[in-house]
Amino acid sequence: MRSMKHLASMVWSCLFGFGMATLAFAAYAQTAPSSRAVKAAEQPLGAQELSIAERVHVGHLPCELGASVRMTADKKTPGYFNLQGKGYKYRMKPVPTSTGAIRLEDEKAGAVWLQLANKSMLMDQKNGRRLADECAHPDQVAFANDMKVNPPPALIDVSNTAASDQR
């Protein structure tokens, strides 16, 4: 008799526990999948990432070989960007660098956007290839043209005879 009560108690606990778990899952399932994904993957960015995001060039950016990309800032999630081109679409967020280059990543897809002063490029890290290169916002085109007219000094200047005499 005692074991029957114990068995009944165990069955009741299992059924009650299963019922509570089912109710909890049902409540979770009723929330929109996209809102669950946003909460899990897109936490608010810190001050450093938001500072980087302020310098990202947005709009239609023509690239080499007639390609182009469109970079748009997400108005609902500050600091995040949507990048799309022919055959791809990425959700990018700023990543700090030690070089000063602006770097955006879609970690899940393995995409990296690098924005330099004179050009930008999109790389697929998973497959080790560039998807778009020589992409340029009008500000980058102006900077590149200025570099042609006023080239930066060479890092290693071998034309200096005084340096060669010192060796």
Secondary structure, DSSP 8 states (H G I E B T S, - for coil): -HHHHHHHHHHHHHHHHHHHHHHHHHHHHHS-HHHHHHHHH-----HHHHHHHTT---EEEE-GGG-EEEEEE-SSSTT-EEEEETTEEEEEEEE--SS--EEEEETTTTEEEEE-SS-EEEEETTTTEEEEEEE--HHHHHHHHHHHHS----SS-TT-HHHHHT-
